Amino acid sequence: MDEDKQQQEDELCALRAIYGDAFVTELDASLSFAIPEAAAQPHLVLRVHLPAAYPSELPPVFELSDSCNCLPADVLSGLASELEAMFCPGEVVLWTWIEHLREQWASLAPPQQPADGPEDAAAATEAQDADSALAAELQAAELLLGAGGGGGDQQVPGQEAEGDAELEAAMAEVVQTVVHGVPFTEKRSTFQAGAAPGAATVLSAHLAPARSLRHVEALVELLLKNNKIRAAAHPTIMAYRIEQGAQGTFLQDYDDDGETAAGSRLLHLLQMTNARNVCVVVSRWFGGILLGPARFTHINNAARELLDACGYIAAKDGASKGGGKGKKR
């Protein structure tokens, strides 16, 4: 297999890992990407054909449109020109294109239609209240842990095993730097026909700087001290990537926590974004509705937004935005 073909396959494998199989649809020799996702209306559609000489010489051949024909032609043309300018021979570019379109769509997308009736409005309000309550609880747990309170799961003195001074020291560091993202509710779970009111899947991302495996262990232990997180269907879907002494060498691994392939997709996200010296965890509360492959997209989106907010996502030139400062959110 030639180098171009291998790079194409590696890139598509990484994209599926990050966005989920539902995001990348193969149509003969072409690909179709829905941004932000196919279920969202309206959405952008990026159709791509990969020439045999991509990425060594030629860029992908693409067509850009929107699902409802709501964007002016000059706006789509401007976006297309921006994509063309991003290609550098020898470098894969699809992830960069997709992320750029996601960023632009956030400001270009027309407002979605409001809820159709009082029941939908009540369900939306209930979901927002649940998000706010969870965010408040996570923040309270963070403050409580910082004060030595144990995150709502206080231990009796002498109850913990005595010998692990290293882990205790790591937890003391991590509690000062852990960041909790804003909980995300999958609204389709709330509004799907036949679903009980409030039966929504909720995701919340957490991260902390990690310079050793002890920091990774400490973050997981710290999160599991919170009753709300511990009660999640999958409380600690996790991946970490720690830079070693030799340049380009990383200590990295993941834990699916029962959600098959979710942790490995998080690790792919860390690799594709060149995030380093960080451990990211996503907690998932199951709302009773099966989401299918879309759940992987939501898990990675929750992690990506928090990584980006904390400066761990590499800029397009490969440099980190800020090295990850662990700022509170």
C-alpha positions, 0 to 999 in steps of 0.5 A: 500500500502506497503512503498516500493510501495509508495516510488516507485510511489512518485519517478516516480511522481517526475521524470515525474515532472522534466523531463516530461512525454516524458522522462519516458516511462513505458513498462509493469513493466519496465521503459525506460529513454533516456539521454539526451532525445529520440530526441537526436542522439545518446543517452543513454538508461537506462532500469529499472525494480523496484523489489518489495523490492526496495528501502528498500533492493534491487536496481533497475535491469537495462540495459544500452546501447546507441542508435547507439552502438557507445560506447565501451563495457568497457565504458558502463560496467564502467558506470554500475558499477558506478550506482551499487555503488550509491545504498544505501538500503532504499534510492531511486536512479533513479534521482541520476543515471539519473543525473550521466549519464547526466553528464557523457554523456556530455563528452562521447557523440560522436560529432553530425553530422554538418548541412547538407547544407547552409540553415541549417548552416544559420539557426544555425547561426541565432539561435546563433545570437539570443541567443547572442543578448538575453544574451547581452540584459539581461546583459545590463538590469541587469547592468542598473537595478543595476544603478537604470535605470529600465531595459529598462522600465524607470518609470516616477518619482512618477508613482509607488505606494508610499507605498511599501517600503518593496518591493522596499528594496527587489528589491534593494537587489535582483538586486545585486544578480540576475543571468541570465542564457545563453539563450537556443534555441530549435533547432528542432523548427528552423530546423523542416520542414515548420518552418519559419527561426528563428522560435525557442523556446527560454528559459532563466533561472533567479534566486536570493537568497530568504529569504522571499516572498518579495524577490520572488515578487521582482525578478518577478517585476524586470524581468518584467521591462525588455521589452524583458522578458515581451514580452515572451509567458510565462515570469515568470514560477517560483518556490521558496523554502525558509527554515524556522526556524524549520529544514525540514520546507519550505515555497514553491510555484510555478507559472505556468504563463500560461504554465500548470504544468511547475511551479509545475515541477520546484518546484519538481526540487527544492525539488529533488535537495534539493535547498533552499533559492532560487527563480528560474524563466524561461522565454519562448519565443514561436517560433511557433512550438508546442514542446509537453511534451519535453518543460517541459524537456527544461524548467527544464534543463534551471533551473537546469543548472543555479541552479547548476552553482550557487551552489544550487544543493545538492551534492550526499551526500545531502550537498549543493555545495556552498549554492548559492552565486549569482555569475554572469554568 
